[in-house]
Amino acid sequence: MALIDMMHSVLENSGLLALWETLAPWLALDERQLIFVVATPVFIAVAVWEYLKIRHDPKLMDVPEAIRNFMLGAGYQTTELLFAGIIAFPVYALCYHYRLFDIELNAFTAILTFIGVDFCYYWMHRSSHRIRWFWAAHVVHHSSERLNFSTAMRQSATNIFNGNWAFYLPMALLGFNPVWIGVAYALSLVYQFFIHTTLIHRLPAAVEFVFNTPSHHRAHHGRNKRYIDRNYGGVLIIWDRLFNSFVPETDDLPPTYGIPRQVHSNNLLVLWTHEYVDMFRDMGKPGSLSSRLKHLWKPPEWQRPVTQEPANVYEPAPSEPDRR
C-alpha cells in the first residue's frame, strides 16, 4: 500500500490527476465510452470469425472495405469523445435539472430506461431515414453494398453535430439520469452490432416477433422497393409492428444492399460528406428561402417542383391578327 500511496502522491503533485478529473466530464468519458472500449475487442474477434467464414465470397466480404468501415467507426468515436461533452451533455444536464420526477435506479427503472431508450431510438432512426438533415449523417451506415459485422462500425463522424441525440432529451426531462440513458444507448448499439450478418438465417419465431434480428436488419439495409425504409427498431422490433413500418425478409427476394443513389468512393471524407454536398447543392437552386430550407426536413428523395419560367415570346391578343 505504501508504494501505491507514493505513486498516487507523484500523480497528485504533478497536476495530471487534477487535469484528468477536469477533462473526463468535459470529454464525456463516462460509462458509455467504457462499454464501447470493453466491447471493441469482442467486435474485432467476431468480425475475424465472420471473415474466416465468408472471405472467399467477394459479394459478402471485401477486406479493404472492412478496414475502411472500422476507420469510419473510429472517426465517429473520436468526434463523440471530443464533442459530446461540449454539445450534448450540457443540454441533458439542463433537462435533468428541471426534471419532472426523481427516478431512483433499481431493477424496474433500469428495464424501463432500456425500453424508453429503445422507443426513442426507433423514432430517431425513423427520422434519420425520412428527414434529409439526419439522413445526411446516417447515409454513411447504409452506403456499403455488403452487409457484415464491419458494416455495423460504418458510422458518420458528423452524428454529434446533427443533433439526433435530442430524441432522448424527454427521458432526461422525465427524470431518467443522463448517465443511465447513455449506458442503455451503448448497450443497444452493442446488441445491434451482432445483427449485421448474413450468417444467421432465422431465429425462433418468438424471438423474431419481439426482437430485432439479423433477418429483420438485413431487410432494413435492403434498397429493394419492398425493404427500403423499414424495420427501424434497435433491440425491439415491436415498435415497427406497432407503427406499421415492419416488413419480413423473404427468401424469394434477397435484399440488395446499399442506397438508391450509390456513392462509389473510398475516400473517408467523401463518404462522410457526399449527402451534405448534394443537399446544399439542391438548396442552392433558385427559389424562395422557405422552399430552399425544405430540403433540410423533407425526405431524402424529395425535390422541389421545377418552375417554368415565362417564355420570352410575343403572344398576340385574341382580337389582334397574327402578323407573323
Secondary structure, 3 states (H helix, E strand, C coil): CHHHHHHHHHHHHHCHHHHHHHHHHHCCCCHHHHHHHHHHHHHHHHHHHHHHHHCCCCCCCCHHHHHHHHHHHHHHHHHHHHHHHHHCHHHHHHHHHCCCCCCCCCHHHHHHHHHHHHHHHHHHHHHHHHCHHHHHHHHHHHCCCCCCHHHHCCCCCCHHHHCHHHHHHHHHHHCCCHHHHHHHHHHHHHHHHCCCCCCCCCCCHHHHHHECCHHHHHHHHECCCCCCCCCCCCCECHHHHHCCCCCCCECCECCCECCCCCCCCCCHHHHHHHHHHHHHHHHCCCCCHHHHHHHHHCCCCCCCCCCCCCCCCCCCCCCCCCCC
